[in-house]
Amino acid sequence: MLTSIGIVTPGARAFGGTAGVEHEAALPPSTRTDRPALIAVAHGSRDPRSAATMAAVVAAVASARPDVDVRLAFLDLSAPSVDRVVDAVAAQGHTHAVVAPLLLGSAFHARIDLPALLDAARARHARLRLTQADVLGPDPRLVDALRDRVRGTLDPETGPRRIGVAVAAVGSSNAAANTRTAAVARRLAAETGWLTEICYATTEPTLDEATARLRTRGADRVLVAPWFLAPGLLTDRLASAAPDLAHADVIGAHPALTDVVWDRYDTAYADTLALTA
């Protein structure tokens, strides 16, 4: 069994001419298990920072359980692709892989795009069971990670102030998905006592609208908390929209994210065992 993490590096070439490099290191025989491989699927981006961040995320996931074959794949724009990684896992001799979407929301990519890719892969590899895990979602542990990122932006030498936090997410054309995401801001407020408002990079309410609401509610300092796993074009858009505000870091390779990914893996694997019992 191999531990393999696809990492996109500008200038390197692999996977049929797509920029990227795959690092593989064989596990010693004593650490090999029959547990399913984990294919962690990120969104992908033209921004190399995004792929580099997700590579760091999956490296942390892999180091937490070195007995499981962990691989990184991307839905689009970055290498390696889901097809490429599934083919490699099948070629390695695996008979089962859990596919964990590294997605904060359950929208088109999780409900339509990824299932279609896995259906096509099952047709190519009849002996490989592919189990799609649940998305990361607004897990309370990830809200805690967001809180940590905001606290890292606060100046400890500054006296007590009325803090307002604009929680900025991607946004969706699906109103129900946006409603689920808005729960992140409410939970952050409940945990910290900060004033919070949700806003979106691609729909309303906008960051300007959220900032205005926070000011109206009495915030004398407003910060932006990106509800994003990695930096990219949308986080840059948010920064450009509010250059006078402090912007916290994205969630990135936070220990809480590692925990949630493995929780999704374990749940999917347990569900598979229950179905086959």
For each residue, the residues with C-beta under 8 A, 3 or more apart:
1: 26 27 32 33 37 69 92
2: 24 25 26 27 69 92
3: 24 25 27 62 66 68 69 70
4: 22 23 24 69 70 71 88
5: 22 23 55 58 59 62 70 71 72
6: 20 22 55 71 72 73 74 79 80 85
7: 20 21 22 23 51 52 55 72
8: 19 20 21 48 51 52 55 74 78 79
9: 12 19 20 21 52
10: 19 48
11: 19
12: 9 19 20 21
13: 17 18 19 20
14: 18 20 21 22 79 80
15: 18 20 22 79 80 81 84
16:
17: 13
18: 13 14 15 79 80
19: 8 9 10 11 12 13 79
20: 6 7 8 9 12 13 14 15 51 78 79 80
21: 7 8 9 12 14
22: 4 5 6 7 14 15 80
23: 4 5 7
24: 2 3 4
25: 2 3
26: 1 2
27: 1 2 3 31 32 66 67 69
28: 31 32
29: 32
30:
31: 27 28 66 67
32: 1 27 28 29 67
33: 1 67 68
34:
35: 67 68 269
36: 68 94 96 97 98 129 131 265 269 272
37: 1 68 69 70 71 89 92 94 96 97 98
38: 61 68 69 70 71 97 98 100 261 265
39: 71 72 73 82 85 86 89 97 98 99 100
40: 57 58 61 70 71 72 73 100 102 261
41: 73 74 75 82 99 100 101 102 103 114
42: 50 51 54 57 58 72 73 74 75 78 102 229 230
43: 50 74 75 76 102 103 109
44: 50 51 74 75 76 77 78
45: 49 50 51 77 78 230 232 233
46: 77 233
47: 50 51 231 232 233 236
48: 8 10 51 52
49: 45 52 53 230 231 232
50: 42 43 44 45 47 53 54 78 230 231 232
51: 7 8 20 42 44 45 47 48 54 55 74 78 230
52: 7 8 9 48 49 55 56
53: 49 50 56 57 229 230 231 250 252 253
54: 42 50 51 57 58 72 74 78 102 229 230
55: 5 6 7 8 51 52 58 59 72
56: 52 53 59 60 252 253
57: 40 42 53 54 60 61 102 229 230 252 253 257 258
58: 5 40 42 54 55 61 62 70 71 72 102
59: 5 55 56 62 63 253
60: 56 57 63 64 253 255 257 258
61: 38 40 57 58 64 65 70 257 258 261 262
62: 3 5 58 59 65 66 68 70
63: 59 60 66
64: 60 61 258 262
65: 61 62 68 70 262
66: 3 27 31 62 63
67: 27 31 32 33 35
68: 3 33 35 36 37 38 62 65 265
69: 1 2 3 4 27 37 38 89 92 94
70: 3 4 5 37 38 40 58 61 62 65
71: 4 5 6 37 38 39 40 58 85 88 89
72: 5 6 7 39 40 42 54 55 58 80 85
73: 6 39 40 41 42 80 81 82 84 85 86
74: 6 8 41 42 43 44 51 54 77 78 79 80 81 82
75: 41 42 43 44 82 109 113 114 117
76: 43 44
77: 44 45 46 74
78: 8 20 42 44 45 50 51 54 74
79: 6 8 14 15 18 19 20 74 84
80: 6 14 15 18 20 22 72 73 74 84 85 88
81: 15 73 74 84 85
82: 39 41 73 74 75 85 86 99 114 117 118 121
83: 86 87 117 120 121
84: 15 73 79 80 81 87 88
85: 6 39 71 72 73 80 81 82 88 89
86: 39 73 82 83 89 90 97 118 121 124 125 128 130
87: 83 84 90 91 121 124 125
88: 4 71 80 84 85 91 92
89: 37 39 69 71 85 86 92 94 97 128
90: 86 87 93 94 124 125 127 128
91: 87 88
92: 1 2 37 69 88 89
93: 90
94: 36 37 69 89 90 97 128
95: 127 128 129
96: 36 37 128 129 130 131 272
97: 36 37 38 39 86 89 94 128 129 130 131
98: 36 37 38 39 131 132 133 265 268 269 272
99: 39 41 82 114 118 130 131 132 133
100: 38 39 40 41 133 261 264 265 268
101: 41 109 110 114 132 133 134 135 136
102: 40 41 42 43 54 57 58 136 229 261
103: 41 43 106 107 109 110 135 136
104: 135 136 137 138 142 169 170 181 227 228 229
105: 110 135 137 169 170 172 177 180 181
106: 103 110 111 134 135 137 177 180
107: 103 110 111 172 174 177
108: 111 112 113
109: 43 75 101 103 112 113 114
110: 101 103 105 106 107 113 114 135
111: 106 107 108 115
112: 108 109 115 116
113: 75 108 109 110 116 117
114: 41 75 82 99 101 109 110 117 118 132
115: 111 112 118 119 132
116: 112 113 119 120
117: 75 82 83 113 114 120 121
118: 82 86 99 114 115 121 122 130 132
119: 115 116 122 123
120: 83 116 117 123 124
121: 82 83 86 87 117 118 124 125 128 130
122: 118 119 125 126 128 130
123: 119 120 126
124: 86 87 90 120 121
125: 86 87 90 121 122 128
126: 122 123
127: 90 95
128: 86 89 90 94 95 96 97 121 122 125
129: 36 95 96 97 272
130: 86 96 97 99 118 121 122
131: 36 96 97 98 99 268 269 271 272
132: 98 99 101 114 115 118 268
133: 98 99 100 101 264 265 267 268
134: 101 106 137 264 267 268
135: 101 103 104 105 106 110 264
136: 101 102 103 104 139 142 229 257 260 261 264
137: 104 105 106 134 180
138: 104 142 143 180 181 183 184 187
139: 136 142 143 260
140: 143 144 187
141: 144 145 256 259 260
142: 104 136 138 139 145 146 251 256 257 260
143: 138 139 140 146 147 184 187 188 191
144: 140 141 147 148 191 256
145: 141 142 148 149 251 254 256 257
146: 142 143 149 150 167 184 188 225 227 248 251
147: 143 144 150 151 188 191 192
148: 144 145 151 152 254
149: 145 146 152 153 225 226 248 249 250 251 254
150: 146 147 153 154 165 188 194 223 225 248
151: 147 148 154
152: 148 149 248 249
153: 149 150 223 246 247 248 249
154: 150 151 158 163 223
155: 158
156:
157:
158: 154 155 161
159:
160:
161: 158 220 221
162: 195 218 219 220 221
163: 154 192 194 195 219 221 223
164: 194 195 196 197 211 214 215 217 219 220 221 222 223
165: 150 185 188 189 194 195 196 197 214 222 223 224 225
166: 196 197 198 199 207 210 211 214 222 223 224 225 242 245
167: 146 184 185 188 196 197 198 199 210 225 227
168: 199 200 201 207 210 224 225 226 227 228 238
169: 104 105 178 181 184 198 199 200 201 227 228
170: 104 105 200 201 202 227 228 234
171: 178 181 200 201 202 203
172: 105 107 175 177 178 181 202 203
173: 203
174: 107 177 178
175: 172 178 179
176: 179 180
177: 105 106 107 172 174 180 181
178: 169 171 172 174 175 181 182 198 200 203
179: 175 176 182 183
180: 105 106 137 138 176 177 183
181: 104 105 138 169 171 172 177 178 184 198 200 227
182: 178 179 185 186 198
183: 138 179 180 186 187
184: 138 143 146 167 169 181 187 188 198 227
185: 165 167 182 188 189 196 197 198
186: 182 183 189 190 196
187: 138 140 143 183 184 190 191
188: 143 146 147 150 165 167 184 185 191 192 194 196 225
189: 165 185 186 192 193 194 195 196
190: 186 187
191: 143 144 147 187 188
192: 147 163 188 189
193: 189
194: 150 163 164 165 188 189
195: 162 163 164 165 189 214 217 218 219
196: 164 165 166 167 185 186 188 189 214
197: 164 165 166 167 185 205 210 211 213 214
198: 166 167 169 178 181 182 184 185 205 210
199: 166 167 168 169 205 206 207 209 210
200: 168 169 170 171 178 181 203 204 205 206
201: 168 169 170 171 207 234 235 237 238
202: 170 171 172 234
203: 171 172 173 178 200
204: 200 209
205: 197 198 199 200 209 210 213
206: 199 200 209 210 241
207: 166 168 199 201 210 211 224 238 241 242
208: 211 212 241 242
209: 199 204 205 206 212 213
210: 166 167 168 197 198 199 205 206 207 213 214
211: 164 166 197 207 208 214 215 222 242 245
212: 208 209 215 216
213: 197 205 209 210 216 217
214: 164 165 166 195 196 197 210 211 217 219 222
215: 164 211 212 218 219 222
216: 212 213
217: 164 195 213 214
218: 162 195 215
219: 162 163 164 195 214 215 222
220: 161 162 164
221: 161 162 163 164
222: 164 165 166 211 214 215 219 245
223: 150 153 154 163 164 165 166 245 246 247 248
224: 165 166 168 207 238 239 242 245 246 247 248
225: 146 149 150 165 166 167 168 188 248
226: 149 168 231 235 238 247 248 249 250
227: 104 146 167 168 169 170 181 184 251
228: 104 168 169 170 231 232 234 235 250 251
229: 42 53 54 57 102 104 136 250 251 252 257
230: 42 45 49 50 51 53 54 57 250 252
231: 47 49 50 53 226 228 235 236 250
232: 45 47 49 50 228 235 236
233: 45 46 47 236 237
234: 170 201 202 228 237 238
235: 201 226 228 231 232 238 239 247 250
236: 47 231 232 233 239 240
237: 201 233 234 240 241
238: 168 201 207 224 226 234 235 241 242 247
239: 224 235 236 242 243 247
240: 236 237 243
241: 206 207 208 237 238
242: 166 207 208 211 224 238 239 245 247
243: 239 240
244:
245: 166 211 222 223 224 242
246: 153 223 224
247: 153 223 224 226 235 238 239 242
248: 146 149 150 152 153 223 224 225 226
249: 149 152 153 226 252
250: 53 149 226 228 229 230 231 235
251: 142 145 146 149 227 228 229 254 256 257
252: 53 56 57 229 230 249 257
253: 53 56 57 59 60 257 258
254: 145 148 149 251 257 258
255: 60 258 259
256: 141 142 144 145 251 259 260
257: 57 60 61 136 142 145 229 251 252 253 254 260 261
258: 57 60 61 64 253 254 255 261 262
259: 141 255 256 262 263
260: 136 139 141 142 256 257 263 264
261: 38 40 61 100 102 136 257 258 264 265
262: 61 64 65 258 259 265 266
263: 259 260 266 267
264: 100 133 134 135 136 260 261 267 268
265: 36 38 68 98 100 133 261 262 268 269
266: 262 263 269 270
267: 133 134 263 264 270 271
268: 98 100 131 132 133 134 264 265 271 272
269: 35 36 98 131 265 266 272 273
270: 266 267 273 274
271: 131 267 268 274 275
272: 36 96 98 129 131 268 269 275 276
273: 269 270 276 277
274: 270 271 277
275: 271 272
276: 272 273
277: 273 274
